[in-house]
Amino acid sequence: MTAVTVRFLGGLREDFGSSPRTITLPEEATLDDLEPRLREMGIDLDSREIIVTLNDRGLRQWPAERRLVAGDVVTVFPNIAGG
């Protein structure tokens, strides 16, 4: 099994809690396998109001077939615009 950590930052900590969560997936799991699990947690991957990264790189920047490995970290945080 592969354990992926999911962290929430900013105001999302109020909605999802301040403690990281762990998603356990089969050994050969890919990003395609991870996305439905994130949606089950209530994370809207299509929302423009949040940013989701995997190891500090935008989730959509990785190929969908990228295999997950132990120690991968998903971070979810509000999309904040400034001027």
Helices and strands as residue ranges (DSSP letters): E 2-8, H 12-16, E 21-25, H 31-40, E 50-54, E 57-58, G 59-61, E 73-78
